[in-house]
Amino acid sequence: MPPITGKVWALMGISGAAMCIGGPALIYYVMPTEEQLFLRYNPELQRRSLERRQEKQEEFDHFVNKLKEYSKSDKPIWYEIEQQAARQKKQAVQAELDRRKAAEAEAEAMREEIKKSLK
């Protein structure tokens, strides 16, 4: 086996630097920007993307704000998310019960009105 000389070390250093610097530089050069990708969409997709951009941004902001709120607790985030989902489900059930009670009360009032009008 031949001895490793300064020339071999220099060659290894140059080739290593070329790979470490040249690889990411090549990827950066070849990868398209978001704007270039957007311009490759067909016009219908561009229009839909522009229409939903504000909605998606609001959803993301809402998601981040909820995560910030959940992280203030000393409990794990997923536990807080489960608790919030349970509270929302309970509220939805209660709202449905209230709606049904109101509909029953309205129906009963209509029955009473009909009975009064028949007498």
C-alpha positions in Angstrom: 0.0 0.0 0.0 1.5 3.3 -1.0 2.0 6.0 1.7 -0.5 8.8 2.0 1.3 11.9 0.9 0.5 15.6 1.0 -0.7 15.4 -2.7 -3.3 12.7 -1.7 -4.4 14.7 1.3 -4.8 17.8 -0.9 -6.8 15.8 -3.5 -9.1 14.4 -0.8 -9.6 17.8 0.7 -10.4 19.4 -2.7 -12.8 16.6 -3.6 -14.5 16.7 -0.2 -14.9 20.5 -0.4 -16.3 20.1 -4.0 -18.9 17.6 -2.7 -19.8 19.5 0.4 -20.1 22.9 -1.3 -20.9 21.8 -4.9 -23.8 19.4 -4.0 -26.0 21.9 -2.2 -25.1 24.6 -4.7 -26.2 22.3 -7.5 -29.5 21.5 -5.7 -30.1 25.2 -5.1 -29.4 26.0 -8.8 -31.7 23.2 -10.1 -34.6 23.5 -7.6 -37.4 25.8 -8.9 -38.7 28.6 -6.6 -42.3 28.7 -5.4 -43.1 31.4 -8.0 -41.7 29.3 -10.8 -43.8 26.3 -9.6 -46.9 28.4 -9.4 -46.4 29.7 -12.9 -46.3 26.1 -14.2 -49.8 25.4 -12.8 -52.6 25.6 -15.4 -54.7 28.8 -15.1 -57.6 27.0 -13.3 -55.3 25.8 -10.5 -53.7 29.2 -10.3 -57.1 30.8 -9.9 -58.2 28.3 -7.2 -54.9 28.6 -5.4 -55.2 32.4 -5.3 -58.8 32.2 -4.1 -57.9 29.8 -1.2 -54.7 31.5 -0.2 -56.3 33.8 2.4 -58.4 31.0 3.8 -55.4 28.7 4.1 -53.4 31.4 5.8 -56.3 32.0 8.3 -56.5 28.3 9.0 -52.8 28.1 9.6 -52.9 31.2 11.9 -55.8 29.6 13.9 -53.8 26.4 14.2 -50.7 28.1 15.4 -52.7 30.2 17.9 -54.4 27.0 19.3 -51.0 25.3 19.6 -49.7 28.4 21.6 -52.7 28.2 23.8 -52.3 24.5 24.4 -48.6 24.9 25.1 -49.3 27.3 28.0 -50.7 24.4 30.0 -48.4 22.0 31.9 -50.1 19.0 30.3 -49.1 17.5 26.9 -50.5 19.2 23.8 -52.2 16.1 22.6 -54.0 15.7 25.9 -55.2 19.4 25.7 -56.4 18.8 22.1 -58.4 15.7 23.2 -59.9 17.7 26.0 -60.8 20.5 23.7 -62.4 18.1 21.2 -64.4 16.5 24.1 -65.6 20.0 25.2 -66.6 20.9 21.6 -68.5 17.6 21.2 -70.3 18.2 24.5 -71.2 21.7 23.4 -72.5 20.5 20.0 -74.7 17.9 21.8 -76.0 20.5 24.2 -76.8 22.9 21.3 -78.6 20.1 19.5 -80.7 19.3 22.6 -81.5 23.0 23.0 -82.5 23.2 19.3 -84.8 20.2 19.7 -86.4 21.6 22.9 -87.1 24.9 21.1 -88.6 23.0 18.2 -90.8 21.0 20.6 -91.9 24.1 22.4 -92.7 25.7 19.1 -94.7 22.7 17.9 -96.6 22.6 21.2 -97.4 26.3 20.9 -98.7 25.6 17.4 -100.9 22.7 18.7 -102.3 24.9 21.4 -103.0 27.6 18.9 -104.8 25.1 16.6 -106.8 23.8 19.5 -107.9 27.3 20.4 -108.8 28.2 16.9 -111.0 25.0 16.6 -113.0 25.8 19.7 
